[in-house]
Amino acid sequence: MTLFEPPTRVEPPAEEVLMSEAVVAEDLFVPERIVCAPAAGVFHPSPPATITTEGEVVYAGQVVGSIDGPSSSVEVVSPFTGFFMGMLAHTGERVRTAQPVLWVRVTNP
């Protein structure tokens, strides 16, 4: 091959062609779930007797806080059962609808 010759194309083996044409997807297992505010307002977590530290179990349907809105208070309910990992909203923080307020690591995703 000289400096001015175009390179020749080398065909890959058949197995490599099949693998490159196949759609390869990565399995992703993420056990974390986010509990979001059901309404806009001021967030107040449940009392420490309910949830205190990381690793405690939160059950589906458990009230984990409340949001004081302009006309009423709305409960924040966890739709997941899992381990409490942390609060994402502080006491007295203004939150908007669908803003994450709690982080849970589920036991059965």
Buried (B, 14 or more C-beta within 10 A) or exposed (E): EEEEEEEEEEEEEEEEEEEEEEEEEEEEEEBEBBBBBBBBBBBBBBEEEBBEEEEEEBEEEBEBBBBBBEEEEBEBBBEBBBBBBEBBBEEEBEBEEEBBBBBBBBEEE
